[in-house]
Amino acid sequence: MNFKISIILIYILFLNVNVYSQIEHIQVSHPVYSLLVHFENLGLLPHKSLSNLPLQRKEIIECLILVRENDKNLSQNLILTLEKYEIEFGIKKANNKVFFASNSDSNQVLFLGLLSDDEKYIYHNKDDNNEISLKPLAKLDFRTENNNNQFQYVSLAQFGFRLNGTIENQVGYYLQATNGTILSGNRNIALEDIQLSQNIKLVDLNSDFDFTESHIRYDSKWFYAGIGRETRLIGSGMNQRLFVSNSSPASDAFMLGAKFSNFEYRFTHFSLLAIPDSNSIVGAGTHIPAKYIAMHRASFRPNWGEISYWEAITYTNRSIDIAYLNPLTFMKSLEHALRDRDNSMMGMDITIRPIIGLQIKGSYILDDIIFRNIGTGFWSNKAAMNIAAIYSTPWSLDFGVEYSRIEPYTFSHFNYQNSYTNIITQF
């Protein structure tokens, strides 16, 4: 029997995201997304979507306001949780404590203020058009595992900072950097964590671990653009996202998009890590070919859910191809015109809310197909799909079931470098 438990021993000055600028994204690890899924199941978020994360702070605020306007049937526990996030995201007034006073915040973190429930910053300043906040981060983490009656553990420490804000209500920025180490215990337990198992310093260099995510985003009415290194989730599902999955590490990309009340179109161009083609896999002697993925996603969002079309092209061993920088094109035909060297895919995802409390979510990817061989088990007919049903009860509990199927060789390519993967570490 394998039994695991993870306990956070010390949470110093918050590791939760407490940001007050409206333009920047809220990282996908924030617990507010779990609450939004529950509200989405209840039909309280018409024309909204959780199939393309992270969301902007202002999008989360819009969701919380929608829920508050229709909170008559919510349990008392949900209302209290909603109120917590209304304070955190600035919908309701918060009492901030700072180390360095500013024009907007002068209550300093001293003595008993350090242990209060108030928001705490190194520095925070806000006016009608601009905002900046700087926050320290620290965490001690203790994880245990009971495998065949053998008790094992690992303890970890992590420290860093978060800087975020907005400029003239149009430019949002975000930077988070942390560094951590294994204090004691079994290193293999730490490597069972997806994020830690993808860290080069920890896995390949047998050292400590560090992480950084950052982005800059510009918004102007219906148009937006951004660049950054982020963890992303793309595709509809419960525990699985097919287009950019839950196990995918943070990646570098720039994006352009158009967003309206019930429609969004986004072009994203990723820079990824290919498989090293040298004897060395890390360090100055390592040679890694260039690898890119260009991606389009168009989403229609009626009040009953969402339906989206998605396509992507993976290409390697050359510089950025201008043809794939076109934000409005059909990639499959374009890939053929460029001499059929690259790996193209297309798919759809859908979210349906047939009744209050129930959502059906699913995605489908078509990697390659030869129509005359459909149903024969031919190896080159490659596809993947997932479908999930999630039900939210009146007692603030969610239940769900999900089925996923990936045909052999899906996401692969004749040129192995063009596989639809992002190789971070190699065990």
Secondary structure, DSSP 8 states (H G I E B T S, - for coil): -EEEEEEEEEEET--S-----SSSB--TT-THHHHHHHHHHTT--TT--SSEE--BHHHHHHHHHHHHHT-TT--HHHHHHHHHHHHHTTSS---EEEEE--SS---B--GGGGGSSSEEEEEEEE-SS-EEEEEEEEEEEEEEEEETTEEEEEEEEEEEEEEEEEETTTEEEEEEEEEEEEEEE-HHHHTTSHHHHT-HHHHTS-S-EEEEEEEEEEEETTEEEEEEEE--EESS-SS--SSB-TT---EEEEEEEEE-SSEEEEEEEEEEE----SS-SSSTT----EEEEEEEEEEE--TTEEEEEEEEEEEESSS--GGGG-SSS-HHHHHHHTTS-SEEEEEEEEEEEEETTEEEEEEEEEEE--GGGTTTT-TT-EEEEEEEEEEE-TTS-EEEEEEEEE-TTTT--SSGGGSS-------
